[in-house]
């Protein structure tokens, strides 16, 4: 058991096999098609993305000032770069799978243009909030974090400017995540 649970990739592979087994076992009552697989992936990537957003906002950022200077490199040099890899690709894949779901189900254009009715417009609002959040990750947070973490060359002044920009974009994403969740859960579009 230690060999299994000590290997992240093996745990993910076994989890994937188990998920496929569940899909096949319940296929007669729960359709397994591109739509259901995309919804499953959308949920997985969304949990990855927003879970790391919450980790960063609730744990890492508030804790960093309390960490002794000689220990900060453990976070900035090892933990944070991995967090930001999964964070940014979680964002990308969440948005791509969400858009794919909307367009496969025929409401993508109406949702994004707010030209549908009721729940189509509600999901459209959630989609736009997610797109704004995604853009914050890729256009503001990640470029700033590359400077802050020393992944790209930056002066102390550039790092000092990058930190509040990254924080504001991250807190904007935290703020938007709450109403976005409401739109996603409440729209219930097939």
C-alpha positions in Angstrom: 0.0 0.0 0.0 2.9 2.4 0.8 4.2 1.9 -2.8 0.8 2.8 -4.2 0.1 5.8 -2.0 3.6 7.0 -2.2 3.4 7.5 -5.9 1.2 10.4 -7.0 1.1 9.3 -10.7 0.1 5.7 -9.7 -2.7 7.0 -7.5 -4.0 9.2 -10.3 -3.8 6.2 -12.8 -5.7 3.9 -10.4 -8.2 6.7 -9.7 -8.8 7.1 -13.4 -9.2 3.4 -13.9 -11.7 3.3 -11.0 -13.6 6.3 -12.5 -13.9 4.5 -15.8 -15.1 1.3 -14.1 -17.8 3.3 -12.3 -18.8 4.9 -15.6 -19.1 1.5 -17.3 -20.9 -0.1 -14.3 -23.5 2.7 -14.3 -23.7 3.3 -18.0 -27.2 1.8 -18.4 -28.6 4.5 -16.0 -26.0 7.3 -16.4 -25.1 8.0 -20.0 -21.4 8.0 -20.7 -20.8 10.3 -23.7 -18.6 13.3 -24.6 -20.8 15.6 -22.5 -20.7 13.5 -19.3 -16.9 13.0 -19.6 -16.4 16.7 -20.3 -18.5 17.6 -17.2 -16.5 15.2 -15.1 -13.2 16.7 -16.4 -14.6 20.2 -15.9 -15.3 19.5 -12.3 -11.9 17.9 -11.7 -10.0 20.8 -13.3 -12.2 23.3 -11.5 -11.6 21.7 -8.1 -7.9 21.7 -8.9 -7.9 25.4 -9.9 -10.2 26.8 -7.2 -8.7 24.6 -4.6 -5.3 26.1 -5.3 -6.8 29.6 -5.4 -8.1 29.0 -1.9 -4.9 27.4 -0.7 -3.0 30.5 -1.9 -5.4 33.0 -0.4 -6.3 31.2 2.8 -2.9 29.6 3.6 0.2 30.5 1.7 -0.2 34.3 1.3 -1.2 35.0 4.9 1.4 32.6 6.3 4.4 33.9 4.3 5.1 36.9 6.5 5.3 34.6 9.6 7.9 32.3 8.0 11.5 33.0 9.0 13.5 34.5 6.2 15.9 31.5 6.0 12.9 29.1 5.4 11.0 31.2 2.8 13.1 29.7 0.0 11.5 26.3 0.7 8.1 27.8 -0.3 9.2 30.2 -3.0 11.8 27.8 -4.6 10.0 24.5 -4.4 6.3 24.6 -3.4 5.1 27.8 -5.1 6.4 27.0 -8.6 4.5 23.6 -8.5 1.4 25.3 -7.1 1.4 27.8 -9.9 1.9 25.1 -12.6 -1.2 23.2 -11.5 -3.0 26.5 -10.8 -2.6 28.0 -14.2 -3.2 24.8 -16.2 -6.2 24.0 -13.9 -7.6 27.4 -14.9 -6.9 26.7 -18.6 -8.5 23.3 -18.7 -11.5 24.4 -16.6 -12.3 27.1 -19.0 -11.7 25.0 -22.1 -13.9 22.1 -20.8 -16.6 24.5 -19.7 -16.7 26.2 -23.1 -16.8 22.7 -24.8 -19.7 21.7 -22.7 -21.6 24.9 -23.5 -21.0 24.6 -27.3 -21.6 20.8 -27.4 -25.0 21.4 -25.7 -25.9 24.2 -28.1 -26.1 27.1 -25.7 -22.5 28.5 -25.8 -23.1 31.4 -28.1 -26.4 32.4 -26.4 -24.7 32.2 -23.0 -21.7 34.2 -23.9 -23.8 36.9 -25.6 -26.5 36.9 -23.0 -29.1 36.3 -25.8 -30.7 33.3 -24.2 -33.2 33.2 -21.5 -33.1 32.5 -17.8 -30.6 29.9 -16.9 -28.7 30.3 -20.2 -27.9 33.8 -19.2 -27.1 32.8 -15.7 -24.5 30.3 -16.9 -23.3 32.9 -19.3 -22.6 35.2 -16.4 -20.7 32.4 -14.7 -18.8 31.7 -17.9 -17.7 35.3 -18.2 -16.6 35.4 -14.5 -14.5 32.3 -15.1 -13.0 33.8 -18.3 -12.1 37.0 -16.3 -10.6 34.8 -13.6 -8.6 32.7 -16.2 -7.3 35.9 -17.7 -6.3 37.2 -14.3 -4.3 33.9 -13.8 -2.5 34.0 -17.1 -2.1 37.8 -17.8 -1.6 39.2 -14.3 -0.9 36.6 -11.6 1.5 34.2 -13.4 3.7 37.0 -15.0 3.9 38.7 -11.6 4.7 35.4 -9.8 7.5 34.6 -12.2 9.2 37.8 -11.1 8.4 37.4 -7.4 9.6 33.8 -7.4 12.8 34.6 -9.4 11.8 32.4 -12.4 12.5 35.4 -14.6 15.0 38.2 -14.0 13.5 41.1 -12.1 14.9 43.9 -10.0 13.8 44.3 -6.4 11.7 47.3 -7.6 9.9 45.1 -10.2 9.3 42.4 -7.7 7.8 45.0 -5.3 5.5 46.3 -8.0 4.5 42.8 -9.0 3.4 41.6 -5.5 0.4 43.9 -5.0 -0.7 43.4 -8.6 -0.7 39.6 -8.1 -2.5 39.9 -4.8 -5.3 42.1 -6.2 -5.8 39.8 -9.1 -5.8 36.8 -6.8 -8.3 38.4 -4.4 -10.4 39.4 -7.4 -10.6 35.8 -8.4 -11.5 34.8 -4.8 -14.2 37.4 -4.8 -15.6 36.2 -8.2 -15.4 32.5 -7.3 -18.3 32.9 -4.9 -20.9 34.2 -7.3 -19.5 32.1 -10.1 -20.1 28.9 -8.1 -23.7 30.0 -7.6 -24.2 30.5 -11.4 -22.6 27.1 -12.1 -24.6 25.2 -9.6 -27.9 26.9 -10.2 -28.1 27.0 -14.0 -28.5 23.1 -14.3 -28.3 23.1 -18.1 -28.1 19.7 -19.8 
